Every structure is written in C-alpha cells, then in structure tokens.
C-alpha cells in the first residue's frame, strides 16, 4: 500500500502513522526518498498531523541541499508501506474498537473485571497532572549583513511551530556597522522542546541567518 494522495486526509494520516517512529522516509539519514515525498506537498502540512509536520520542517531546512541527498530519485508511487506495517496499522485500528469494559453482563467474573477496570479508570482520571517544567529563553539571531531583511528573518523564525513552544516579544539590537541582530524570546516546555534543536532549525535558514546564540535561559 502506498502513502496515497498526500493532499487528502487519508494520505496524510497514513504518512503520519508511518513517521511516528521514524525520522526519515527510508533509513537513518535524509535521502532522495525524503526529497520525493517533500516535493509532493503543495502546502505546509496541517499541525493535526504532527509527525508529518515535524518531518516536513526538518527536510525543508535543507533548502536546495535536498537535491544532493543520496540515493536514486524515484516516482512517488514507488514508495509504499510494507504489508506487515499495513497489517499492524489495521490491527491498531481494530484494537481501538475493543470494548474496554466488556459486554457480557451475565458472567459474574466479567462483571467483577468490569468493576475493577472502572475503578482503575476513575482513579487514573482523578489524579492531578504533575507540574510542567518550563523555561524562558531569549535567542540572539544574527544576519549575514546589513542588507538582510530582518522582517523576513523574524517571519522565518516564528514559522517554526511545535507543541510546547510559544514565541514571545522581539526587538532589533544594533551590533555595529549598520547591522542589527534579532533578539526574540520564547517559552518552552523542557520535555518537549530542545533549545539545541530549536537553534539548529533556525540556523537552517542559511539565506538570512548567520548564527544563533542563547542570550538568556531561565527556569520558570
């Protein structure tokens, strides 16, 4: 089974499930397989398909370097989900339909098991969530020269969106010779967002970004 039409919900759902445990389409490094799938997109994937969006932004950060990815470029229809993976996905869908509490009301053992499950479910539901660790971060993003459009740079930085990341205020700070750096703040959930990875993703906008530094980092 192939990924299908990636402009449809079904196609995106299939690709999203495929990328749930993968960083790339084929193997452990970017290849022409990633480039082929990437070029099939006409627009940025909807945030509903988190794994697809994560992969899309990562591949997008390579820019024209995508054309130099290793491997042979093949038609989109050549990329398929293996039969065993398809069966696993179908089994997962079937498992989602299983009645958690059972349906045999005449069986005393089944009724007892049902009561235990209800009790465990209610206990789990009543537990309060733990404190979410967050950090307040200020990043210094430097351009190549004084001709860099800083509004474009800021737009690209803010285009990076993911669960656990909230962008804050920004300002331009002069560094000399008519050059300004973008100083932008954000709040991140520590378990969900790595500042190193975020900095690397910003650094990927090589046409406008020369370097990224952490100006301030405070636990909230």
N, C-alpha and C positions, 0 to 999 in steps of 0.2 A: 504494500500500500504506500502511495506517495504522500507528500505533505498536502497535495491538493492545491486549490486556488487560494493563495495567500492574501487575496483581497476579501476573502469571506471569513466569517466567524469560525466555521468548521476547520478551514485550513490553518488559521492562527491557533486554534485550540490544539490541533494535532502537533504543530511545531512547538507550542508552549510546553506540552507534556514531554516532548522529545528532549527539549533543552533544560528540563527541570533538574537533571543530574549531569548536564554537560556544559562545558564552556564553549565548545565549537561543534560544527556540524559533523566533522569527521576527524577523529584523532584528538591530540592534545595540544595542537597549535593551529593558528589560522591557516587555511588553505583555500584553493580555488573553489572548494565546495561552499565555504562561507561567502565568498565573493558572489557566486552564482545566486545563492538564496537571497543575499543582501540586495542585489540588483533587481530582484523580483518585486521588491517593495516600491510602491509609488509614494507612500507617505510613512511617517514615523508610526510604529505600531501603537495601538491603544494601551494605556497603562494597565488595563484589565489583564493583559497577557504579560505579566511581569517578567517571566524568563525570556520571552522573545524581545521585550524592550531592553532588558539588560544586555543581551547578546547584540542587538542592533546598535546600541550606543557604543559598545566596545569595538565592533567592526568598523563603525563609522569613524571612530577616532583615528584610524589608519590613513584616511584620506585616499589619495591616489596610490599609496603603497599597496592597496588591496590588489592592484593589477599584478604585483610582483609576488603575491602569495605562492607558495609551492604547490605542485600538483597540476593536473590537466583540467582545463575548464570544460565542463560537461553541461548538456542541456538540463534545465530544471527538472524535467520528467525523469531523469536518470537517478534522482535522489529519492530513496524510499525508506520507509520504516520497516525493519525486518519483521517477518511473520511472527516470530516469538515475542517481539515487543508489542506488536499489534494485539496479540492474544492477551498479553499482560495488561494492556490498557483496557481491553474489553472486560477482562476479569475484574479490574478495579471498578469499572462502572457497575458491574453486576453486584460486587460487594457493597457498593454504596446503597443498593436497594434492599439489603438484608434488614429484616425487622429486628431492631436492637433488643426489643423486649419479648419477642416470641409471640406466637398466636394460638398456642394450644392451651385454652382455658380449662380443659378437663383434666389435665395432668398436674397432680399436686407438686411434683418435682419441678415442672416447668413454671408453675405459679410461684414457687419459692425462689427459683432463679430470677424470675422477673422482678420480684420484690427486692432482691439483693442488688440487681442492676439499677433499679430506680433509686435505691438508697445511695449507691455509689455515685450515680449521676448527679443527684441533688447535692451531695457533699462536695463534689468537684465544682459544681456551679456556684456554690455558696462561698468558696474560697476567694479571698480578695487577691487581685493581682499584685505582684511584688513591685517595688519601686523601680522605675525605668531609669537607668543611668544615662545621663545626657551630658554633652559638653558644648560650651560656647567657643567658637573658633573664628579667628579673623585671618584671612588669607591676603597676601600681597601678590598680585598678578601683574607681572611686568611685560610691557610690549617690546617689540624689536627697536622701534624708533619713534620719533615724534609724528610720523605720518600715519601711524596706526589709528584706525577709527575706534576710539575707546567705547563708544556705544555698541558697536558691533561686538567687541570683545566681551563686554558685560552681558550682552544678549546670549552669546555662546556659553558663557559660564552658567548663567541662570537656566539655560536649556537642559542642563544636567538635572534630572529629577529622579528620585528613588525614594522608597519607603524609609522613613527615619531621617530625612534631610529637609530642613526648612531654611531657605535663604532669607537673609535679613538686609539691613541697610548697607549702602556702599558709598564710597566717595573717591575722588581722584586726588592723589597726593603727588606733588611735584618732586622729581628726583634729580633734576638738573638738565641743562641743555634743551629746555623746552619739552622734555619728556615727563609724562605722568604715569604713575602706576595705579592700578585699580585695587583699592582696599575694600574687601567685601566680607561681611560677617555671615555666619550661619550657625544653626543649632543642629546637632546630630545626636542620634541615639547610638551609643557606643557599640552595642551588639550588632547593629545593622549597617553602620557606615564606617568605613576605614578612611581616615584622613589621608593616609598614604595613597590609597587607591583613588580617592577623590582628586588629589593633587595630580596624579598621573593622568587622569581623564581630562583634566583641564589642560595639562601640558600637551595633550594630544591635539589641541587646536594650534598646530605649529605655524599656521599662516599669520596668526596675530599674537601668540603667546611665546615669550622668550623663556620665562621661568616662573615658578610658583613657590612661595615661601610661607611658612606659618608665622604670622606676626604675633598672635596671641592664642593661648589654649587654656581654657578654664573649665573645670568640672562644675556642673550645676547641681 
